[in-house]
Amino acid sequence: MRSKPYLPILLERLKDPEFAVNYLTEVIQHENQEAFMIALRHVIEARQENMTDLADEIGITRQGLYKTLSEEGNPRLSTLNQLLKSLGMTIKITGDIAA
């Protein structure tokens, strides 16, 4: 029995905003920036975002957006925040703080 390619299935599931948030949260917990940038690119692709419009919205060039979303991407925190904001997401820090 042949297996199905995972990417089309993943992209379909990432159309669900809750799944997308959980997916990015899980990936970022592994502290691998390359994997996180790939995951973020998958979320954007699943939402069929227009890259030119998205780049304009966050204030960078289209080429800069592609570079940011590459495996070697190393975006500034402000760029990452703007990108997530455009997707309706934010960075949230949680912790167990003992008094």
C-alpha positions, 0 to 999 in steps of 0.5 A, spaced: 500 500 500 502 506 497 503 512 503 500 519 501 504 525 501 504 528 508 504 535 505 497 536 502 494 533 508 498 537 513 496 544 509 489 542 509 489 541 516 493 547 517 487 551 514 484 550 521 486 556 525 486 552 532 490 546 529 495 552 526 496 555 533 497 548 536 502 546 530 506 552 531 506 551 538 509 544 538 514 546 533 517 552 537 518 548 543 523 544 540 528 550 539 529 549 532 529 555 528 529 552 522 523 547 523 519 553 526 520 557 519 518 551 515 512 550 519 510 558 519 511 557 511 506 551 511 501 555 515 502 561 510 501 556 504 495 553 507 492 560 508 494 561 501 496 568 502 499 572 497 506 573 498 506 580 495 500 583 499 503 579 506 510 582 505 507 589 504 503 588 510 509 587 514 513 592 511 518 588 508 520 586 500 517 580 497 524 577 497 525 579 504 519 575 506 521 569 502 528 570 505 525 570 512 521 564 511 527 560 508 530 555 513 536 560 514 531 565 515 533 569 522 527 574 522 528 580 527 523 579 533 519 585 530 518 582 523 516 575 526 511 579 531 508 583 524 508 576 520 504 572 526 499 578 527 498 578 520 496 571 521 491 573 527 497 570 532 501 572 537 507 570 541 505 568 548 510 567 554 508 562 559 511 559 565 511 556 572 513 562 577 514 560 584 513 565 589 
